[in-house]
Amino acid sequence: MPPKVRTPDPGSLAPFSGKTKIPDKTSISYTMRGEENFSLLDLSALEQIVEVGQTRFINEVLQKMSTERGGKSLRELMEQLSREIDKHGLGCVKDNSNWLSRPRIYEIAAAINRYRHLALSN
């Protein structure tokens, strides 16, 4: 049996459209709507993330995904993102990309999968 298609619900990524902090390369802190306390997206198990610029880029991707329409599988989203980066560079997620570094698509997908509030739609 083929693996189940994972389709993220962009609404579940809404916290990333608000206040986020990047304290180091292994985590992203974010606030949920209506809350003042920060929650943590732990990236410490992603050994291929070697600098904070990659974590910043992942944060920007999550912010961008939170404003887009749903309907695409995680694989389709990662393939589309890879094509956009290849064509337009890191500026495809943020105009001022001076402080960003490109992680592999696998680390971006892994970060999304580690987000505990992620909802999947069918």
ABEGO torsion letter per residue (X at the ends): XBBBBBBBBAAAAAAAABBBBBABAABBBBBBBGBABBBBBBAAABAABABAAAAAAAAAAAAAAAABBBGBBAAAAAAAAAAAAAAAEAAAABABAAABBBBBAAAAAAAAAABAABBBBX
